[in-house]
Amino acid sequence: MPKTQLNVRVDEATAEAARQRALQRGMSVNRYIEELVQRDAGEVGHTFVEAAADFMKQYESVFAEEFGPEREGNR
């Protein structure tokens, strides 16, 4: 996948923390930041799926009333 350059400004303490964390993990700061963003994006997706599952469970009886058991499994 092609890479895109992204420039961000952070204070020196944040920059140093990123450098140290990347060093501890044996990776570049670029890779460290990339992994943080990917992980964060994945958590958002996971949170959405959990919320959708909770919604479906909470309103299961409403859906059953509306669509009936005969529609179950017919998608």
PDB file of N, H, CA, C and O in Angstrom:
ATOM      1  N   MET A   1       0.844  -1.170   0.000  1.00  0.00           N
ATOM      2  CA  MET A   1       0.000   0.000   0.000  1.00  0.00           C
ATOM      3  C   MET A   1       0.892   1.237   0.000  1.00  0.00           C
ATOM      4  O   MET A   1       1.830   1.327   0.793  1.00  0.00           O
ATOM      5  N   PRO A   2       0.606   2.186  -0.883  1.00  0.00           N
ATOM      6  CA  PRO A   2       1.432   3.406  -0.923  1.00  0.00           C
ATOM      7  C   PRO A   2       1.304   4.189   0.376  1.00  0.00           C
ATOM      8  O   PRO A   2       0.266   4.170   1.037  1.00  0.00           O
ATOM      9  N   LYS A   3       2.360   4.860   0.714  1.00  0.00           N
ATOM     10  H   LYS A   3       3.203   4.876   0.177  1.00  0.00           H
ATOM     11  CA  LYS A   3       2.378   5.656   1.950  1.00  0.00           C
ATOM     12  C   LYS A   3       2.141   7.129   1.611  1.00  0.00           C
ATOM     13  O   LYS A   3       2.538   7.610   0.549  1.00  0.00           O
ATOM     14  N   THR A   4       1.489   7.829   2.530  1.00  0.00           N
ATOM     15  H   THR A   4       1.167   7.439   3.393  1.00  0.00           H
ATOM     16  CA  THR A   4       1.258   9.260   2.420  1.00  0.00           C
ATOM     17  C   THR A   4       1.950   9.936   3.576  1.00  0.00           C
ATOM     18  O   THR A   4       1.888   9.464   4.712  1.00  0.00           O
ATOM     19  N   GLN A   5       2.604  11.030   3.295  1.00  0.00           N
ATOM     20  H   GLN A   5       2.655  11.414   2.373  1.00  0.00           H
ATOM     21  CA  GLN A   5       3.269  11.764   4.366  1.00  0.00           C
ATOM     22  C   GLN A   5       2.250  12.613   5.103  1.00  0.00           C
ATOM     23  O   GLN A   5       1.414  13.279   4.492  1.00  0.00           O
ATOM     24  N   LEU A   6       2.332  12.578   6.413  1.00  0.00           N
ATOM     25  H   LEU A   6       3.012  12.037   6.909  1.00  0.00           H
ATOM     26  CA  LEU A   6       1.449  13.352   7.275  1.00  0.00           C
ATOM     27  C   LEU A   6       2.316  14.075   8.287  1.00  0.00           C
ATOM     28  O   LEU A   6       3.077  13.441   9.018  1.00  0.00           O
ATOM     29  N   ASN A   7       2.214  15.369   8.338  1.00  0.00           N
ATOM     30  H   ASN A   7       1.596  15.885   7.744  1.00  0.00           H
ATOM     31  CA  ASN A   7       2.997  16.151   9.293  1.00  0.00           C
ATOM     32  C   ASN A   7       2.094  16.605  10.429  1.00  0.00           C
ATOM     33  O   ASN A   7       1.016  17.151  10.192  1.00  0.00           O
ATOM     34  N   VAL A   8       2.529  16.381  11.650  1.00  0.00           N
ATOM     35  H   VAL A   8       3.405  15.937  11.842  1.00  0.00           H
ATOM     36  CA  VAL A   8       1.772  16.818  12.820  1.00  0.00           C
ATOM     37  C   VAL A   8       2.706  17.588  13.745  1.00  0.00           C
ATOM     38  O   VAL A   8       3.918  17.371  13.758  1.00  0.00           O
ATOM     39  N   ARG A   9       2.125  18.472  14.499  1.00  0.00           N
ATOM     40  H   ARG A   9       1.141  18.649  14.488  1.00  0.00           H
ATOM     41  CA  ARG A   9       2.901  19.232  15.489  1.00  0.00           C
ATOM     42  C   ARG A   9       2.450  18.807  16.872  1.00  0.00           C
ATOM     43  O   ARG A   9       1.258  18.799  17.182  1.00  0.00           O
ATOM     44  N   VAL A  10       3.413  18.456  17.691  1.00  0.00           N
ATOM     45  H   VAL A  10       4.381  18.462  17.440  1.00  0.00           H
ATOM     46  CA  VAL A  10       3.145  18.092  19.079  1.00  0.00           C
ATOM     47  C   VAL A  10       4.180  18.791  19.954  1.00  0.00           C
ATOM     48  O   VAL A  10       5.223  19.233  19.470  1.00  0.00           O
ATOM     49  N   ASP A  11       3.882  18.883  21.234  1.00  0.00           N
ATOM     50  H   ASP A  11       3.035  18.524  21.626  1.00  0.00           H
ATOM     51  CA  ASP A  11       4.858  19.501  22.124  1.00  0.00           C
ATOM     52  C   ASP A  11       6.037  18.546  22.311  1.00  0.00           C
ATOM     53  O   ASP A  11       5.949  17.364  21.981  1.00  0.00           O
ATOM     54  N   GLU A  12       7.116  19.064  22.833  1.00  0.00           N
ATOM     55  H   GLU A  12       7.187  20.025  23.101  1.00  0.00           H
ATOM     56  CA  GLU A  12       8.353  18.285  22.953  1.00  0.00           C
ATOM     57  C   GLU A  12       8.177  17.056  23.847  1.00  0.00           C
ATOM     58  O   GLU A  12       8.755  16.005  23.570  1.00  0.00           O
ATOM     59  N   ALA A  13       7.395  17.174  24.903  1.00  0.00           N
ATOM     60  H   ALA A  13       6.926  18.028  25.128  1.00  0.00           H
ATOM     61  CA  ALA A  13       7.183  16.034  25.801  1.00  0.00           C
ATOM     62  C   ALA A  13       6.475  14.891  25.066  1.00  0.00           C
ATOM     63  O   ALA A  13       6.824  13.724  25.245  1.00  0.00           O
ATOM     64  N   THR A  14       5.497  15.224  24.253  1.00  0.00           N
ATOM     65  H   THR A  14       5.214  16.172  24.107  1.00  0.00           H
ATOM     66  CA  THR A  14       4.786  14.196  23.483  1.00  0.00           C
ATOM     67  C   THR A  14       5.711  13.573  22.447  1.00  0.00           C
ATOM     68  O   THR A  14       5.700  12.357  22.257  1.00  0.00           O
ATOM     69  N   ALA A  15       6.500  14.387  21.785  1.00  0.00           N
ATOM     70  H   ALA A  15       6.509  15.375  21.939  1.00  0.00           H
ATOM     71  CA  ALA A  15       7.450  13.884  20.792  1.00  0.00           C
ATOM     72  C   ALA A  15       8.457  12.936  21.445  1.00  0.00           C
ATOM     73  O   ALA A  15       8.769  11.877  20.899  1.00  0.00           O
ATOM     74  N   GLU A  16       8.956  13.323  22.605  1.00  0.00           N
ATOM     75  H   GLU A  16       8.703  14.183  23.048  1.00  0.00           H
ATOM     76  CA  GLU A  16       9.930  12.472  23.301  1.00  0.00           C
ATOM     77  C   GLU A  16       9.285  11.175  23.764  1.00  0.00           C
ATOM     78  O   GLU A  16       9.905  10.114  23.687  1.00  0.00           O
ATOM     79  N   ALA A  17       8.062  11.245  24.238  1.00  0.00           N
ATOM     80  H   ALA A  17       7.558  12.107  24.301  1.00  0.00           H
ATOM     81  CA  ALA A  17       7.353  10.033  24.646  1.00  0.00           C
ATOM     82  C   ALA A  17       7.178   9.096  23.455  1.00  0.00           C
ATOM     83  O   ALA A  17       7.360   7.886  23.588  1.00  0.00           O
ATOM     84  N   ALA A  18       6.830   9.638  22.303  1.00  0.00           N
ATOM     85  H   ALA A  18       6.682  10.621  22.195  1.00  0.00           H
ATOM     86  CA  ALA A  18       6.680   8.816  21.086  1.00  0.00           C
ATOM     87  C   ALA A  18       8.005   8.178  20.706  1.00  0.00           C
ATOM     88  O   ALA A  18       8.053   6.999  20.358  1.00  0.00           O
ATOM     89  N   ARG A  19       9.073   8.948  20.771  1.00  0.00           N
ATOM     90  H   ARG A  19       9.034   9.906  21.054  1.00  0.00           H
ATOM     91  CA  ARG A  19      10.402   8.403  20.447  1.00  0.00           C
ATOM     92  C   ARG A  19      10.778   7.261  21.391  1.00  0.00           C
ATOM     93  O   ARG A  19      11.253   6.213  20.953  1.00  0.00           O
ATOM     94  N   GLN A  20      10.560   7.472  22.679  1.00  0.00           N
ATOM     95  H   GLN A  20      10.174   8.323  23.035  1.00  0.00           H
ATOM     96  CA  GLN A  20      10.912   6.455  23.670  1.00  0.00           C
ATOM     97  C   GLN A  20      10.072   5.188  23.512  1.00  0.00           C
ATOM     98  O   GLN A  20      10.604   4.080  23.570  1.00  0.00           O
ATOM     99  N   ARG A  21       8.775   5.348  23.314  1.00  0.00           N
ATOM    100  H   ARG A  21       8.343   6.248  23.267  1.00  0.00           H
ATOM    101  CA  ARG A  21       7.897   4.177  23.134  1.00  0.00           C
ATOM    102  C   ARG A  21       8.281   3.400  21.896  1.00  0.00           C
ATOM    103  O   ARG A  21       8.325   2.170  21.912  1.00  0.00           O
ATOM    104  N   ALA A  22       8.560   4.121  20.817  1.00  0.00           N
ATOM    105  H   ALA A  22       8.524   5.120  20.804  1.00  0.00           H
ATOM    106  CA  ALA A  22       8.966   3.451  19.581  1.00  0.00           C
ATOM    107  C   ALA A  22      10.284   2.704  19.785  1.00  0.00           C
ATOM    108  O   ALA A  22      10.429   1.565  19.340  1.00  0.00           O
ATOM    109  N   LEU A  23      11.229   3.332  20.447  1.00  0.00           N
ATOM    110  H   LEU A  23      11.111   4.257  20.809  1.00  0.00           H
ATOM    111  CA  LEU A  23      12.517   2.707  20.730  1.00  0.00           C
ATOM    112  C   LEU A  23      12.337   1.451  21.571  1.00  0.00           C
ATOM    113  O   LEU A  23      12.952   0.423  21.289  1.00  0.00           O
ATOM    114  N   GLN A  24      11.498   1.525  22.602  1.00  0.00           N
ATOM    115  H   GLN A  24      10.999   2.360  22.831  1.00  0.00           H
ATOM    116  CA  GLN A  24      11.231   0.363  23.454  1.00  0.00           C
ATOM    117  C   GLN A  24      10.635  -0.800  22.665  1.00  0.00           C
ATOM    118  O   GLN A  24      10.874  -1.966  22.982  1.00  0.00           O
ATOM    119  N   ARG A  25       9.869  -0.475  21.650  1.00  0.00           N
ATOM    120  H   ARG A  25       9.675   0.472  21.393  1.00  0.00           H
ATOM    121  CA  ARG A  25       9.225  -1.506  20.839  1.00  0.00           C
ATOM    122  C   ARG A  25      10.068  -1.915  19.632  1.00  0.00           C
ATOM    123  O   ARG A  25       9.686  -2.807  18.874  1.00  0.00           O
ATOM    124  N   GLY A  26      11.215  -1.258  19.460  1.00  0.00           N
ATOM    125  H   GLY A  26      11.525  -0.533  20.075  1.00  0.00           H
ATOM    126  CA  GLY A  26      12.107  -1.603  18.358  1.00  0.00           C
ATOM    127  C   GLY A  26      11.550  -1.226  16.995  1.00  0.00           C
ATOM    128  O   GLY A  26      11.728  -1.955  16.020  1.00  0.00           O
ATOM    129  N   MET A  27      10.876  -0.086  16.932  1.00  0.00           N
ATOM    130  H   MET A  27      10.732   0.506  17.725  1.00  0.00           H
ATOM    131  CA  MET A  27      10.296   0.345  15.657  1.00  0.00           C
ATOM    132  C   MET A  27      10.509   1.835  15.481  1.00  0.00           C
ATOM    133  O   MET A  27      10.889   2.540  16.416  1.00  0.00           O
ATOM    134  N   SER A  28      10.260   2.301  14.279  1.00  0.00           N
ATOM    135  H   SER A  28       9.951   1.729  13.519  1.00  0.00           H
ATOM    136  CA  SER A  28      10.379   3.731  14.009  1.00  0.00           C
ATOM    137  C   SER A  28       9.198   4.470  14.638  1.00  0.00           C
ATOM    138  O   SER A  28       8.159   3.881  14.938  1.00  0.00           O
ATOM    139  N   VAL A  29       9.386   5.764  14.826  1.00  0.00           N
ATOM    140  H   VAL A  29      10.230   6.243  14.583  1.00  0.00           H
ATOM    141  CA  VAL A  29       8.298   6.593  15.334  1.00  0.00           C
ATOM    142  C   VAL A  29       7.139   6.560  14.334  1.00  0.00           C
ATOM    143  O   VAL A  29       5.977   6.509  14.735  1.00  0.00           O
ATOM    144  N   ASN A  30       7.449   6.590  13.047  1.00  0.00           N
ATOM    145  H   ASN A  30       8.394   6.632  12.722  1.00  0.00           H
ATOM    146  CA  ASN A  30       6.394   6.512  12.036  1.00  0.00           C
ATOM    147  C   ASN A  30       5.549   5.258  12.212  1.00  0.00           C
ATOM    148  O   ASN A  30       4.319   5.324  12.222  1.00  0.00           O
ATOM    149  N   ARG A  31       6.211   4.123  12.348  1.00  0.00           N
ATOM    150  H   ARG A  31       7.209   4.069  12.340  1.00  0.00           H
ATOM    151  CA  ARG A  31       5.479   2.863  12.494  1.00  0.00           C
ATOM    152  C   ARG A  31       4.682   2.839  13.793  1.00  0.00           C
ATOM    153  O   ARG A  31       3.549   2.359  13.825  1.00  0.00           O
ATOM    154  N   TYR A  32       5.276   3.357  14.858  1.00  0.00           N
ATOM    155  H   TYR A  32       6.197   3.747  14.831  1.00  0.00           H
ATOM    156  CA  TYR A  32       4.594   3.411  16.143  1.00  0.00           C
ATOM    157  C   TYR A  32       3.298   4.216  16.038  1.00  0.00           C
ATOM    158  O   TYR A  32       2.244   3.767  16.490  1.00  0.00           O
ATOM    159  N   ILE A  33       3.379   5.398  15.444  1.00  0.00           N
ATOM    160  H   ILE A  33       4.235   5.763  15.077  1.00  0.00           H
ATOM    161  CA  ILE A  33       2.192   6.251  15.284  1.00  0.00           C
ATOM    162  C   ILE A  33       1.170   5.561  14.382  1.00  0.00           C
ATOM    163  O   ILE A  33      -0.027   5.592  14.666  1.00  0.00           O
ATOM    164  N   GLU A  34       1.631   4.944  13.304  1.00  0.00           N
ATOM    165  H   GLU A  34       2.604   4.919  13.073  1.00  0.00           H
ATOM    166  CA  GLU A  34       0.737   4.233  12.388  1.00  0.00           C
ATOM    167  C   GLU A  34      -0.032   3.134  13.124  1.00  0.00           C
ATOM    168  O   GLU A  34      -1.241   2.990  12.941  1.00  0.00           O
ATOM    169  N   GLU A  35       0.665   2.365  13.950  1.00  0.00           N
ATOM    170  H   GLU A  35       1.647   2.482  14.099  1.00  0.00           H
ATOM    171  CA  GLU A  35       0.006   1.296  14.705  1.00  0.00           C
ATOM    172  C   GLU A  35      -0.995   1.849  15.720  1.00  0.00           C
ATOM    173  O   GLU A  35      -2.059   1.264  15.922  1.00  0.00           O
ATOM    174  N   LEU A  36      -0.659   2.971  16.359  1.00  0.00           N
ATOM    175  H   LEU A  36       0.205   3.446  16.194  1.00  0.00           H
ATOM    176  CA  LEU A  36      -1.594   3.579  17.303  1.00  0.00           C
ATOM    177  C   LEU A  36      -2.893   3.978  16.605  1.00  0.00           C
ATOM    178  O   LEU A  36      -3.984   3.726  17.117  1.00  0.00           O
ATOM    179  N   VAL A  37      -2.770   4.598  15.441  1.00  0.00           N
ATOM    180  H   VAL A  37      -1.884   4.803  15.024  1.00  0.00           H
ATOM    181  CA  VAL A  37      -3.956   5.038  14.707  1.00  0.00           C
ATOM    182  C   VAL A  37      -4.769   3.832  14.240  1.00  0.00           C
ATOM    183  O   VAL A  37      -5.995   3.831  14.352  1.00  0.00           O
ATOM    184  N   GLN A  38      -4.094   2.807  13.718  1.00  0.00           N
ATOM    185  H   GLN A  38      -3.098   2.808  13.627  1.00  0.00           H
ATOM    186  CA  GLN A  38      -4.805   1.609  13.271  1.00  0.00           C
ATOM    187  C   GLN A  38      -5.534   0.940  14.431  1.00  0.00           C
ATOM    188  O   GLN A  38      -6.675   0.503  14.280  1.00  0.00           O
ATOM    189  N   ARG A  39      -4.890   0.859  15.572  1.00  0.00           N
ATOM    190  H   ARG A  39      -3.963   1.214  15.696  1.00  0.00           H
ATOM    191  CA  ARG A  39      -5.517   0.256  16.751  1.00  0.00           C
ATOM    192  C   ARG A  39      -6.731   1.077  17.180  1.00  0.00           C
ATOM    193  O   ARG A  39      -7.782   0.520  17.497  1.00  0.00           O
ATOM    194  N   ASP A  40      -6.583   2.395  17.188  1.00  0.00           N
ATOM    195  H   ASP A  40      -5.729   2.848  16.930  1.00  0.00           H
ATOM    196  CA  ASP A  40      -7.682   3.269  17.571  1.00  0.00           C
ATOM    197  C   ASP A  40      -8.853   3.120  16.601  1.00  0.00           C
ATOM    198  O   ASP A  40     -10.006   3.067  17.030  1.00  0.00           O
ATOM    199  N   ALA A  41      -8.575   3.052  15.325  1.00  0.00           N
ATOM    200  H   ALA A  41      -7.638   3.095  14.977  1.00  0.00           H
ATOM    201  CA  ALA A  41      -9.632   2.883  14.318  1.00  0.00           C
ATOM    202  C   ALA A  41     -10.330   1.541  14.506  1.00  0.00           C
ATOM    203  O   ALA A  41     -11.547   1.449  14.344  1.00  0.00           O
ATOM    204  N   GLY A  42      -9.575   0.505  14.847  1.00  0.00           N
ATOM    205  H   GLY A  42      -8.586   0.580  14.979  1.00  0.00           H
ATOM    206  CA  GLY A  42     -10.157  -0.807  15.094  1.00  0.00           C
ATOM    207  C   GLY A  42     -11.055  -0.810  16.316  1.00  0.00           C
ATOM    208  O   GLY A  42     -12.093  -1.473  16.325  1.00  0.00           O
ATOM    209  N   GLU A  43     -10.666  -0.078  17.343  1.00  0.00           N
ATOM    210  H   GLU A  43      -9.824   0.460  17.336  1.00  0.00           H
ATOM    211  CA  GLU A  43     -11.477  -0.001  18.554  1.00  0.00           C
ATOM    212  C   GLU A  43     -12.799   0.682  18.275  1.00  0.00           C
ATOM    213  O   GLU A  43     -13.828   0.301  18.834  1.00  0.00           O
ATOM    214  N   VAL A  44     -12.784   1.691  17.412  1.00  0.00           N
ATOM    215  H   VAL A  44     -11.949   2.001  16.957  1.00  0.00           H
ATOM    216  CA  VAL A  44     -14.024   2.373  17.055  1.00  0.00           C
ATOM    217  C   VAL A  44     -14.952   1.392  16.364  1.00  0.00           C
ATOM    218  O   VAL A  44     -16.145   1.338  16.661  1.00  0.00           O
ATOM    219  N   GLY A  45     -14.402   0.619  15.446  1.00  0.00           N
ATOM    220  H   GLY A  45     -13.432   0.662  15.204  1.00  0.00           H
ATOM    221  CA  GLY A  45     -15.218  -0.383  14.753  1.00  0.00           C
ATOM    222  C   GLY A  45     -15.767  -1.415  15.721  1.00  0.00           C
ATOM    223  O   GLY A  45     -16.932  -1.804  15.630  1.00  0.00           O
ATOM    224  N   HIS A  46     -14.941  -1.851  16.636  1.00  0.00           N
ATOM    225  H   HIS A  46     -13.995  -1.535  16.710  1.00  0.00           H
ATOM    226  CA  HIS A  46     -15.368  -2.842  17.629  1.00  0.00           C
ATOM    227  C   HIS A  46     -16.461  -2.264  18.526  1.00  0.00           C
ATOM    228  O   HIS A  46     -17.432  -2.949  18.847  1.00  0.00           O
ATOM    229  N   THR A  47     -16.306  -1.027  18.921  1.00  0.00           N
ATOM    230  H   THR A  47     -15.518  -0.470  18.660  1.00  0.00           H
ATOM    231  CA  THR A  47     -17.308  -0.368  19.754  1.00  0.00           C
ATOM    232  C   THR A  47     -18.638  -0.260  19.019  1.00  0.00           C
ATOM    233  O   THR A  47     -19.697  -0.457  19.613  1.00  0.00           O
ATOM    234  N   PHE A  48     -18.582   0.055  17.718  1.00  0.00           N
ATOM    235  H   PHE A  48     -17.721   0.215  17.235  1.00  0.00           H
ATOM    236  CA  PHE A  48     -19.803   0.142  16.927  1.00  0.00           C
ATOM    237  C   PHE A  48     -20.516  -1.209  16.880  1.00  0.00           C
ATOM    238  O   PHE A  48     -21.731  -1.276  17.065  1.00  0.00           O
ATOM    239  N   VAL A  49     -19.772  -2.275  16.636  1.00  0.00           N
ATOM    240  H   VAL A  49     -18.784  -2.221  16.486  1.00  0.00           H
ATOM    241  CA  VAL A  49     -20.367  -3.610  16.551  1.00  0.00           C
ATOM    242  C   VAL A  49     -20.999  -3.989  17.891  1.00  0.00           C
ATOM    243  O   VAL A  49     -22.101  -4.536  17.924  1.00  0.00           O
ATOM    244  N   GLU A  50     -20.315  -3.704  18.982  1.00  0.00           N
ATOM    245  H   GLU A  50     -19.420  -3.260  18.956  1.00  0.00           H
ATOM    246  CA  GLU A  50     -20.876  -3.998  20.309  1.00  0.00           C
ATOM    247  C   GLU A  50     -22.164  -3.214  20.544  1.00  0.00           C
ATOM    248  O   GLU A  50     -23.136  -3.762  21.063  1.00  0.00           O
ATOM    249  N   ALA A  51     -22.177  -1.939  20.168  1.00  0.00           N
ATOM    250  H   ALA A  51     -21.387  -1.494  19.746  1.00  0.00           H
ATOM    251  CA  ALA A  51     -23.377  -1.117  20.356  1.00  0.00           C
ATOM    252  C   ALA A  51     -24.522  -1.635  19.494  1.00  0.00           C
ATOM    253  O   ALA A  51     -25.668  -1.656  19.943  1.00  0.00           O
ATOM    254  N   ALA A  52     -24.230  -2.051  18.266  1.00  0.00           N
ATOM    255  H   ALA A  52     -23.299  -2.034  17.901  1.00  0.00           H
ATOM    256  CA  ALA A  52     -25.269  -2.598  17.387  1.00  0.00           C
ATOM    257  C   ALA A  52     -25.827  -3.897  17.968  1.00  0.00           C
ATOM    258  O   ALA A  52     -27.036  -4.122  17.926  1.00  0.00           O
ATOM    259  N   ALA A  53     -24.974  -4.735  18.500  1.00  0.00           N
ATOM    260  H   ALA A  53     -23.992  -4.551  18.534  1.00  0.00           H
ATOM    261  CA  ALA A  53     -25.427  -5.993  19.103  1.00  0.00           C
ATOM    262  C   ALA A  53     -26.305  -5.715  20.324  1.00  0.00           C
ATOM    263  O   ALA A  53     -27.328  -6.373  20.517  1.00  0.00           O
ATOM    264  N   ASP A  54     -25.911  -4.753  21.139  1.00  0.00           N
ATOM    265  H   ASP A  54     -25.080  -4.219  20.983  1.00  0.00           H
ATOM    266  CA  ASP A  54     -26.734  -4.380  22.297  1.00  0.00           C
ATOM    267  C   ASP A  54     -28.089  -3.855  21.857  1.00  0.00           C
ATOM    268  O   ASP A  54     -29.112  -4.186  22.455  1.00  0.00           O
ATOM    269  N   PHE A  55     -28.097  -3.039  20.813  1.00  0.00           N
ATOM    270  H   PHE A  55     -27.265  -2.770  20.327  1.00  0.00           H
ATOM    271  CA  PHE A  55     -29.347  -2.499  20.283  1.00  0.00           C
ATOM    272  C   PHE A  55     -30.264  -3.624  19.818  1.00  0.00           C
ATOM    273  O   PHE A  55     -31.450  -3.647  20.148  1.00  0.00           O
ATOM    274  N   MET A  56     -29.709  -4.556  19.049  1.00  0.00           N
ATOM    275  H   MET A  56     -28.745  -4.537  18.781  1.00  0.00           H
ATOM    276  CA  MET A  56     -30.513  -5.669  18.534  1.00  0.00           C
ATOM    277  C   MET A  56     -31.074  -6.510  19.676  1.00  0.00           C
ATOM    278  O   MET A  56     -32.228  -6.935  19.632  1.00  0.00           O
ATOM    279  N   LYS A  57     -30.265  -6.745  20.684  1.00  0.00           N
ATOM    280  H   LYS A  57     -29.327  -6.400  20.720  1.00  0.00           H
ATOM    281  CA  LYS A  57     -30.728  -7.530  21.825  1.00  0.00           C
ATOM    282  C   LYS A  57     -31.841  -6.798  22.574  1.00  0.00           C
ATOM    283  O   LYS A  57     -32.840  -7.401  22.968  1.00  0.00           O
ATOM    284  N   GLN A  58     -31.657  -5.502  22.762  1.00  0.00           N
ATOM    285  H   GLN A  58     -30.846  -5.012  22.443  1.00  0.00           H
ATOM    286  CA  GLN A  58     -32.622  -4.695  23.492  1.00  0.00           C
ATOM    287  C   GLN A  58     -33.967  -4.638  22.757  1.00  0.00           C
ATOM    288  O   GLN A  58     -35.016  -4.629  23.401  1.00  0.00           O
ATOM    289  N   TYR A  59     -33.953  -4.599  21.429  1.00  0.00           N
ATOM    290  H   TYR A  59     -33.101  -4.607  20.905  1.00  0.00           H
ATOM    291  CA  TYR A  59     -35.176  -4.455  20.649  1.00  0.00           C
ATOM    292  C   TYR A  59     -35.565  -5.739  19.913  1.00  0.00           C
ATOM    293  O   TYR A  59     -36.327  -5.705  18.947  1.00  0.00           O
ATOM    294  N   GLU A  60     -35.041  -6.851  20.374  1.00  0.00           N
ATOM    295  H   GLU A  60     -34.422  -6.878  21.158  1.00  0.00           H
ATOM    296  CA  GLU A  60     -35.316  -8.144  19.746  1.00  0.00           C
ATOM    297  C   GLU A  60     -36.821  -8.428  19.661  1.00  0.00           C
ATOM    298  O   GLU A  60     -37.301  -8.894  18.627  1.00  0.00           O
ATOM    299  N   SER A  61     -37.557  -8.156  20.721  1.00  0.00           N
ATOM    300  H   SER A  61     -37.167  -7.777  21.561  1.00  0.00           H
ATOM    301  CA  SER A  61     -38.992  -8.433  20.730  1.00  0.00           C
ATOM    302  C   SER A  61     -39.736  -7.548  19.735  1.00  0.00           C
ATOM    303  O   SER A  61     -40.711  -7.987  19.125  1.00  0.00           O
ATOM    304  N   VAL A  62     -39.292  -6.320  19.568  1.00  0.00           N
ATOM    305  H   VAL A  62     -38.500  -5.963  20.063  1.00  0.00           H
ATOM    306  CA  VAL A  62     -39.924  -5.415  18.604  1.00  0.00           C
ATOM    307  C   VAL A  62     -39.727  -5.945  17.189  1.00  0.00           C
ATOM    308  O   VAL A  62     -40.664  -5.955  16.390  1.00  0.00           O
ATOM    309  N   PHE A  63     -38.514  -6.384  16.879  1.00  0.00           N
ATOM    310  H   PHE A  63     -37.753  -6.376  17.527  1.00  0.00           H
ATOM    311  CA  PHE A  63     -38.244  -6.951  15.554  1.00  0.00           C
ATOM    312  C   PHE A  63     -39.043  -8.231  15.336  1.00  0.00           C
ATOM    313  O   PHE A  63     -39.572  -8.458  14.248  1.00  0.00           O
ATOM    314  N   ALA A  64     -39.131  -9.060  16.360  1.00  0.00           N
ATOM    315  H   ALA A  64     -38.701  -8.875  17.244  1.00  0.00           H
ATOM    316  CA  ALA A  64     -39.886 -10.311  16.246  1.00  0.00           C
ATOM    317  C   ALA A  64     -41.363 -10.011  15.991  1.00  0.00           C
ATOM    318  O   ALA A  64     -42.003 -10.676  15.177  1.00  0.00           O
ATOM    319  N   GLU A  65     -41.898  -9.015  16.685  1.00  0.00           N
ATOM    320  H   GLU A  65     -41.378  -8.475  17.346  1.00  0.00           H
ATOM    321  CA  GLU A  65     -43.292  -8.612  16.472  1.00  0.00           C
ATOM    322  C   GLU A  65     -43.517  -8.112  15.053  1.00  0.00           C
ATOM    323  O   GLU A  65     -44.493  -8.478  14.398  1.00  0.00           O
ATOM    324  N   GLU A  66     -42.618  -7.288  14.598  1.00  0.00           N
ATOM    325  H   GLU A  66     -41.826  -6.990  15.130  1.00  0.00           H
ATOM    326  CA  GLU A  66     -42.752  -6.663  13.280  1.00  0.00           C
ATOM    327  C   GLU A  66     -42.579  -7.661  12.140  1.00  0.00           C
ATOM    328  O   GLU A  66     -43.345  -7.653  11.176  1.00  0.00           O
ATOM    329  N   PHE A  67     -41.573  -8.518  12.257  1.00  0.00           N
ATOM    330  H   PHE A  67     -40.951  -8.524  13.040  1.00  0.00           H
ATOM    331  CA  PHE A  67     -41.243  -9.398  11.149  1.00  0.00           C
ATOM    332  C   PHE A  67     -41.650 -10.846  11.375  1.00  0.00           C
ATOM    333  O   PHE A  67     -41.688 -11.633  10.429  1.00  0.00           O
ATOM    334  N   GLY A  68     -41.953 -11.202  12.612  1.00  0.00           N
ATOM    335  H   GLY A  68     -41.922 -10.562  13.380  1.00  0.00           H
ATOM    336  CA  GLY A  68     -42.428 -12.541  12.937  1.00  0.00           C
ATOM    337  C   GLY A  68     -41.368 -13.619  12.808  1.00  0.00           C
ATOM    338  O   GLY A  68     -40.370 -13.446  12.108  1.00  0.00           O
ATOM    339  N   PRO A  69     -41.593 -14.736  13.493  1.00  0.00           N
ATOM    340  CA  PRO A  69     -40.620 -15.831  13.487  1.00  0.00           C
ATOM    341  C   PRO A  69     -40.505 -16.506  12.117  1.00  0.00           C
ATOM    342  O   PRO A  69     -39.479 -17.121  11.826  1.00  0.00           O
ATOM    343  N   GLU A  70     -41.535 -16.404  11.272  1.00  0.00           N
ATOM    344  H   GLU A  70     -42.368 -15.905  11.508  1.00  0.00           H
ATOM    345  CA  GLU A  70     -41.460 -17.045   9.964  1.00  0.00           C
ATOM    346  C   GLU A  70     -40.420 -16.404   9.060  1.00  0.00           C
ATOM    347  O   GLU A  70     -40.016 -17.012   8.068  1.00  0.00           O
ATOM    348  N   ARG A  71     -39.974 -15.188   9.376  1.00  0.00           N
ATOM    349  H   ARG A  71     -40.302 -14.695  10.182  1.00  0.00           H
ATOM    350  CA  ARG A  71     -38.959 -14.505   8.582  1.00  0.00           C
ATOM    351  C   ARG A  71     -37.552 -14.834   9.071  1.00  0.00           C
ATOM    352  O   ARG A  71     -36.563 -14.512   8.413  1.00  0.00           O
ATOM    353  N   GLU A  72     -37.476 -15.476  10.229  1.00  0.00           N
ATOM    354  H   GLU A  72     -38.280 -15.737  10.763  1.00  0.00           H
ATOM    355  CA  GLU A  72     -36.192 -15.793  10.832  1.00  0.00           C
ATOM    356  C   GLU A  72     -35.342 -16.635   9.897  1.00  0.00           C
ATOM    357  O   GLU A  72     -35.786 -17.676   9.414  1.00  0.00           O
ATOM    358  N   GLY A  73     -34.133 -16.192   9.645  1.00  0.00           N
ATOM    359  H   GLY A  73     -33.772 -15.346  10.038  1.00  0.00           H
ATOM    360  CA  GLY A  73     -33.208 -16.949   8.800  1.00  0.00           C
ATOM    361  C   GLY A  73     -33.406 -16.718   7.312  1.00  0.00           C
ATOM    362  O   GLY A  73     -32.612 -17.219   6.516  1.00  0.00           O
ATOM    363  N   ASN A  74     -34.418 -15.990   6.907  1.00  0.00           N
ATOM    364  H   ASN A  74     -35.063 -15.582   7.553  1.00  0.00           H
ATOM    365  CA  ASN A  74     -34.648 -15.694   5.484  1.00  0.00           C
ATOM    366  C   ASN A  74     -34.181 -14.291   5.182  1.00  0.00           C
ATOM    367  O   ASN A  74     -34.919 -13.319   5.351  1.00  0.00           O
ATOM    368  N   ARG A  75     -32.954 -14.202   4.735  1.00  0.00           N
ATOM    369  H   ARG A  75     -32.355 -14.991   4.598  1.00  0.00           H
ATOM    370  CA  ARG A  75     -32.390 -12.865   4.468  1.00  0.00           C
ATOM    371  C   ARG A  75     -32.153 -12.685   3.013  1.00  0.00           C
ATOM    372  O   ARG A  75     -31.683 -11.628   2.591  1.00  0.00           O
TER     373      ARG A  75
END
